[in-house]
């Protein structure tokens, strides 16, 4: 709030070519390694809304504007963000194809440079206004502190150390979350204690598995008179289970089994008292999303004939040559869904720490991510060698 008040006494403007060159030289004297003037001009040609000069309002003359500080941003597209988070991005000479144009919504905004001493630092509030247009207002900000003072400043205005984007992580970057999408949890990991409404979580504990067993016993064994050994068929410990909640109450579940080139969606169950909610839809959508993130594009299932219309809503179809079958006294038919590739599908080549995170929590750093910052000590091996 103090920065916002101070910003009233500042002006942010596009510098003239001569003023830009002077400001860059002044900035380079305290921040070595700054991009050359030719690079900055190239970036401004691609997107003019990138470089701003700062002046005190009382000293600003529109006829002959002269900046006292400099701030610049790089609106990055998907390729640029991938390069930034993977460490392949060169801020001294950013590739042109990494930069989003004026008419494009950026995937992320990189704070290229802030050189603003003392009260001029409040101009960041003005810069945030500049990058709060409809195209940019909910895009997350990223920065790399060039000095310890820069790190203190970033953290003081709300940045946090450690950045993430679409499964990639960069511990050395700072990040300021503005996006609704960043706050939105994946559909298969949307449950948190105390939440209201419908949410879904992956079963990760024996207690979770007991919830699944109770839900399926109520629906299949009690309502549909399914024999125990047919309902609990020996596949539950080799599958991923989703649990649907209404508030904190377990209300439904879904099982997914994974084969070589397809995932099988099965055992959808919703308690009778919650069938007036969107629980069944939430579970199926979460199951499809989870399978796609794991790289599966062919989703297969056995649908009760009376529910073919329901499954068709998600893109499943009775395919040519589909077989009909009967089990547990109901008639079923094979259905198949051909899904589009997921843009964040997990595969060889992604951050290996993502692959070792808990099932369905690939978007969030896990316990083993903390190993990144620790030195290699091999305690047990070294102890053994010392004996």
C-alpha positions in Angstrom: 0.0 0.0 0.0 2.9 2.3 0.7 4.3 1.6 -2.7 1.0 2.4 -4.3 0.9 5.8 -2.5 4.5 6.5 -3.6 3.7 5.6 -7.1 1.4 8.5 -7.4 4.5 10.7 -7.5 6.1 8.7 -10.4 5.6 8.4 -14.1 6.1 5.4 -16.3 6.7 6.0 -20.0 8.3 4.5 -23.1 11.8 6.0 -23.4 13.1 7.7 -26.4 15.9 5.8 -28.3 18.6 8.2 -26.9 17.2 8.0 -23.3 17.0 4.2 -23.5 20.6 3.9 -24.5 21.7 6.2 -21.6 19.5 4.3 -19.1 20.9 1.0 -20.2 24.4 2.2 -19.7 23.6 3.4 -16.2 21.9 0.2 -15.4 24.7 -1.9 -16.7 27.1 -0.1 -14.4 25.4 -1.8 -11.4 23.9 -4.9 -13.1 26.7 -6.3 -15.4 25.5 -8.7 -18.1 22.6 -6.6 -19.2 21.3 -7.2 -22.7 22.8 -5.0 -25.5 20.9 -2.1 -26.8 20.3 -3.9 -30.1 18.7 -6.8 -28.3 16.4 -4.4 -26.3 15.4 -2.7 -29.5 14.6 -6.0 -31.1 12.4 -7.0 -28.2 10.6 -3.7 -28.3 10.0 -4.1 -32.0 8.3 -7.5 -31.3 6.3 -6.1 -28.4 6.5 -2.4 -27.5 4.9 -3.0 -24.1 8.1 -4.3 -22.6 10.5 -1.5 -21.6 9.6 1.5 -19.5 11.5 4.5 -18.1 10.7 5.9 -14.6 10.7 9.5 -13.6 9.5 11.6 -10.7 6.3 13.3 -11.7 7.6 16.7 -10.7 10.6 16.3 -13.0 8.8 14.8 -15.9 8.6 16.9 -19.1 6.6 15.3 -21.9 8.4 17.5 -24.5 11.8 16.2 -23.4 11.2 13.1 -21.2 14.2 11.9 -19.2 14.2 8.7 -17.2 15.8 8.2 -13.8 15.2 4.5 -13.6 14.4 1.6 -15.9 12.1 -1.4 -15.7 11.4 -4.0 -18.4 9.3 -7.2 -18.8 9.3 -10.1 -21.2 5.9 -11.5 -22.0 6.7 -15.1 -22.8 4.7 -17.7 -24.8 4.7 -21.4 -24.1 8.0 -22.0 -25.7 9.6 -19.2 -23.8 8.2 -20.4 -20.4 9.5 -23.9 -21.1 12.9 -22.5 -21.8 12.8 -20.3 -18.8 11.8 -23.0 -16.3 14.2 -25.6 -17.9 17.2 -23.3 -17.6 17.6 -22.9 -21.4 16.5 -19.2 -21.5 19.2 -16.6 -22.1 17.9 -13.3 -20.7 20.8 -11.3 -22.3 19.6 -12.4 -25.7 16.1 -13.9 -25.6 15.0 -15.6 -28.8 12.4 -13.7 -30.7 10.1 -16.8 -31.0 9.9 -16.9 -27.1 8.2 -13.5 -26.9 4.5 -13.0 -27.0 3.2 -10.2 -29.3 1.0 -7.4 -28.2 -2.2 -9.2 -29.3 -1.2 -12.5 -27.7 -1.9 -13.7 -24.2 1.5 -14.6 -22.6 2.0 -17.9 -20.7 4.1 -16.0 -18.2 5.7 -12.6 -17.7 9.4 -12.4 -16.8 10.7 -9.3 -15.0 13.6 -8.6 -17.3 15.2 -5.8 -15.2 14.3 -3.4 -12.4 16.7 -0.6 -11.8 14.9 1.8 -9.5 16.7 3.2 -6.5 15.0 4.4 -3.4 11.5 5.8 -4.0 11.7 5.0 -7.7 11.2 1.3 -6.7 7.5 2.1 -6.1 7.2 2.3 -9.9 6.8 -1.5 -9.8 3.2 -0.7 -8.8 2.7 1.3 -12.0 4.4 -1.5 -14.0 1.9 -4.0 -12.6 -0.9 -1.8 -13.8 0.6 -1.8 -17.3 0.7 -5.6 -17.3 -2.9 -5.9 -15.9 -4.7 -5.6 -19.2 -7.4 -8.2 -20.0 -4.7 -10.3 -21.8 -2.2 -10.2 -19.0 -4.0 -9.5 -15.7 -4.1 -13.1 -14.5 -0.7 -14.2 -15.9 1.9 -15.2 -13.3 5.1 -13.2 -12.9 8.6 -14.6 -12.8 11.9 -13.0 -11.9 15.6 -13.9 -11.1 17.2 -11.7 -8.5 20.6 -10.4 -9.6 21.5 -9.2 -6.2 20.7 -10.0 -2.5 18.9 -6.7 -2.3 16.9 -7.7 -5.4 15.9 -10.9 -3.7 14.8 -9.0 -0.6 12.8 -6.6 -2.6 11.0 -9.3 -4.6 10.1 -11.2 -1.5 9.0 -8.0 0.1 6.4 -7.3 -2.6 5.0 -10.8 -2.6 7.3 -13.0 -4.7 8.2 -16.4 -3.4 11.5 -18.3 -4.0 11.0 -21.3 -6.3 8.9 -21.1 -9.5 6.7 -23.7 -11.2 4.9 -23.9 -14.5 3.2 -26.9 -16.1 5.1 -29.5 -14.1 8.5 -27.7 -14.5 10.2 -26.2 -11.5 13.0 -23.7 -11.1 14.2 -23.3 -7.5 16.4 -20.3 -8.3 13.6 -18.3 -9.8 11.1 -16.1 -7.9 7.4 -16.3 -8.7 4.3 -14.1 -8.1 1.0 -16.0 -8.5 -1.7 -13.9 -10.1 -3.5 -16.5 -12.2 -6.8 -18.1 -11.3 -5.5 -21.2 -13.1 -2.5 -21.4 -10.7 -4.9 -21.4 -7.8 -7.2 -24.0 -9.4 -6.3 -27.6 -8.4 -6.4 -30.5 -10.9 -9.8 -32.2 -11.0 -8.2 -35.4 -9.6 -6.7 -33.6 -6.6 -9.3 -30.9 -5.8 -10.2 -32.1 -2.3 -8.9 -30.3 0.7 -10.3 -30.8 4.3 -13.0 -28.2 5.1 -13.9 -27.5 1.5 -17.6 -27.3 0.6 -19.1 -28.7 -2.6 -17.9 -31.6 -4.8 -14.2 -32.5 -5.0 -12.1 -35.4 -5.9 -8.9 -37.0 -4.5 -6.6 -39.9 -5.3 -6.7 -42.7 -2.7 -3.2 -42.8 -1.2 -3.6 -44.5 2.1 -5.2 -47.6 3.6 -7.8 -45.4 5.2 -8.6 -44.0 1.7 -8.9 -47.6 0.4 -11.3 -48.4 3.2 -13.5 -45.5 2.1 -13.5 -46.9 -1.4 -14.4 -50.4 -0.1 -17.3 -48.9 2.0 -18.6 -46.9 -1.0 -18.6 -49.8 -3.4 -20.1 -52.2 -0.8 -23.0 -49.7 -0.3 -23.7 -49.3 -4.0 -22.8 -52.6 -5.6 -23.3 -55.1 -2.9 -26.2 -53.5 -1.0 -28.1 -51.9 -3.9 -27.2 -54.2 -6.9 -26.8 -57.5 -4.9 -23.4 -58.0 -6.3 -21.6 -61.0 -4.7 -18.5 -60.0 -2.6 -16.0 -61.9 -4.6 -17.2 -60.4 -7.9 -17.2 -56.9 -6.6 -13.8 -57.1 -4.9 -12.1 -59.0 -7.8 -8.5 -58.9 -6.9 -7.6 -55.8 -8.9 -8.0 -53.2 -6.2 -4.3 -53.2 -5.2 -3.1 -52.8 -8.8 -5.3 -49.8 -9.6 -5.6 -46.1 -9.0 -8.7 -45.1 -7.1 -10.4 -41.7 -7.0 -12.6 -40.7 -4.1 -15.3 -38.1 -4.6 -16.3 -35.9 -1.7 -19.3 -33.7 -0.9 -17.8 -31.4 1.7 -15.7 -33.9 3.8 -18.1 -36.8 3.3 -17.0 -39.6 0.9 -19.7 -39.8 -1.7 -18.4 -41.7 -4.7 -15.4 -43.5 -6.1 -13.9 -44.6 -9.4 -11.2 -47.1 -10.3 -8.6 -46.8 -13.1 -6.4 -49.7 -14.3 -3.5 -49.1 -16.7 -2.5 -51.4 -19.5 0.1 -51.1 -22.3 -1.7 -48.7 -24.6 -5.0 -47.9 -22.9 -6.5 -47.1 -19.5 -9.7 -48.8 -18.2 -12.2 -46.6 -16.4 -14.4 -48.7 -14.1 -16.2 -49.3 -10.9 -17.9 -45.9 -10.8 -20.1 -45.7 -7.7 -22.0 -42.8 -6.1 -24.0 -43.1 -2.9 -27.8 -42.8 -3.5 -28.1 -39.6 -1.4 -25.5 -37.8 -3.5 -26.8 -38.7 -7.0 -28.6 -35.3 -7.2 -25.1 -33.7 -7.3 -22.6 -33.7 -10.2 -20.5 -36.3 -8.4 -20.5 -38.9 -11.2 -19.5 -36.2 -13.7 -16.7 -35.0 -11.5 -15.3 -38.4 -11.0 -15.4 -39.4 -14.6 -13.8 -36.1 -15.8 -11.1 -36.5 -13.1 -10.4 -40.0 -14.2 -10.0 -39.0 -17.8 -7.8 -36.1 -16.9 -5.5 -38.3 -14.7 -5.2 -40.9 -17.4 -4.3 -38.2 -20.0 -1.7 -36.6 -17.8 -0.1 -40.1 -17.5 0.1 -40.1 -21.3 -2.9 -42.3 -22.1 -5.0 -41.4 -25.1 -7.2 -44.5 -25.4 -9.7 -44.9 -22.6 -11.7 -48.1 -22.4 -14.7 -49.2 -20.3 -17.5 -51.7 -19.9 -20.7 -49.7 -19.7 -24.1 -51.0 -18.5 -26.3 -50.8 -21.5 -28.7 -48.5 -19.7 -25.8 -46.0 -19.1 -24.4 -45.8 -22.6 -25.9 -42.4 -23.0 -24.1 -41.2 -19.8 -20.7 -42.3 -20.9 -21.3 -40.9 -24.4 -21.3 -37.4 -22.8 -17.6 -37.8 -22.2 -16.7 -38.9 -25.6 -16.9 -42.7 -25.1 -18.6 -44.6 -28.0 -19.6 -48.2 -28.7 -16.9 -49.0 -31.3 -17.1 -51.3 -34.3 -16.8 -54.9 -33.2 -17.5 -54.0 -29.5 -18.6 -57.1 -27.6 -21.5 -57.4 -25.2 -21.0 -59.2 -21.9 -22.8 -60.1 -18.7 -21.3 -60.0 -15.3 -22.8 -59.7 -11.8 -26.3 -60.1 -13.4 -26.1 -56.9 -15.6 -25.6 -56.5 -19.3 -22.6 -54.5 -20.5 -21.0 -53.3 -23.7 -17.5 -52.2 -24.6 -16.9 -48.5 -25.1 -13.8 -46.6 -26.2 -12.7 -42.9 -26.0 -9.9 -41.5 -28.2 -8.6 -38.5 -26.2 -6.4 -35.7 -27.4 -2.8 -35.6 -26.2 -2.5 -33.8 -22.9 -0.3 -30.7 -23.1 1.3 -31.6 -19.7 1.5 -35.3 -20.2 4.2 -37.0 -18.1 6.9 -38.8 -20.0 10.6 -39.4 -20.3 12.3 -36.0 -20.6 10.2 -34.1 -18.1 11.6 -33.1 -14.7 12.5 -36.4 -13.1 11.3 -35.1 -9.7 7.8 -34.9 -11.2 7.8 -38.6 -11.9 8.6 -39.6 -8.3 5.9 -37.4 -6.7 2.8 -39.0 -5.2 0.2 -40.2 -7.6 -2.0 -37.3 -8.8 0.2 -34.7 -7.1 2.6 -34.1 -10.0 1.7 -30.4 -9.9 3.1 -30.0 -6.4 6.6 -30.4 -5.0 6.9 -33.6 -3.0 9.1 -34.7 -0.1 11.9 -35.8 -2.5 12.0 -32.4 -4.2 13.8 -31.2 -1.1 16.7 -33.4 -2.1 17.5 -30.9 -4.9 19.1 -28.5 -2.5 21.1 -31.1 -0.6 24.7 -32.2 -1.4 25.4 -35.8 -2.3 26.7 -37.5 0.8 25.9 -41.2 0.3 25.9 -41.7 4.1 25.2 -45.4 4.2 27.7 -46.2 1.4 30.5 -44.0 2.9 30.0 -45.6 6.3 30.2 -49.0 4.8 33.4 -48.1 3.0 35.0 -46.7 6.1 34.6 -50.0 8.0 
